[in-house]
Amino acid sequence: MWKDERVIAVGDNAVVLLDSTGRVEREISKEGFRCTTNSVAAATDLVCVATSDKAKIAFISESQSYRVSVPELITAVAFSRCGDILYAGSNTGRLYVWQIRTGTLIKNKQVFFNTITDAKVDFANTTLLLASQNGDLALFKLVELFLDDNKGTLYLGHSTSVTGIANLMQGPFEHATSFVSVARDKNIRFWHHTKRTALQSHFLQHPPLGLVASRTGARLFVPCEMGHIAVVPLGNFQDTFLLSGHVGSVTGCAETLNLVTCALDGVRVWDVEARICISHYGNIGNGDHHYPDVPAGPRINKLLSGVRLAEKAQFVPLKNVVSQDSLATIALN
């Protein structure tokens, strides 16, 4: 892990900052959030959490958190690369697109007729990939989504709920693999955007709970049930290996210089190349007398790296009616 880079842990009882060993450095918010790993997203200076028990979205900065009401339960969120646009998928299959700075609702669109389970924008900010509970995927070119109300391209193949996706499309789409998906039936599929069926389909050893692309784009990290993290090289699935040692389902996974993961037994830091755990802190916030103000035993739902929270942020309510102002398409930045 880079010496000056920390990891934000979003839990049921608190939001805390972890140091390079996985130990709690300080508390960001005493307020916790019931959420899933795919209902949390981060811009460069802001964290967004869609709560799983109420139709609300919370925005977290360094010194404050702000909750806003939304039309329905949001189950998946993603930011644009500039951090000004929030893409939110709902439990009824609708896609909401808000401009955060103004609260303007730019799009309200029915994509699926079941829950949207994950949402990812590619690194070049050109496409949005959505996953659904019934196993379908939908890919949108953002220019067409905003300007032409494009219906997107559907990709079928999974027979159970998709638990995680990685959008690997960039620039001229030169990569052989455009995106990857994992589902509850342990199936992992590799796709190219020009083909409606998967290029490859393999089975993992354990049910996957999410999917995180490495910073280099060379491999994928798949947090799984029963305490395992599958490390999947994009070049050759046969070179996949497991990092094992956690107790219970792995609920969070974030990459810095090392890989940081969390489960019921706490936070672990891994040297992926050596395939060993180099640090472990159990029961974060429970029994650590150096941090008595951190609530005891929070369940961590998401780990985030590469975020430097703004000291102060100006939050506005999110509107529920789509703006008729064509200037709202400044979202394309």
Summary of the structure (lengths in Angstrom):
residues: 333
radius of gyration: 18.9
end to end distance: 30.9
largest distance: 57.2
contacts: 1168
relative contact order: 0.18
helix: 7%
strand: 43%
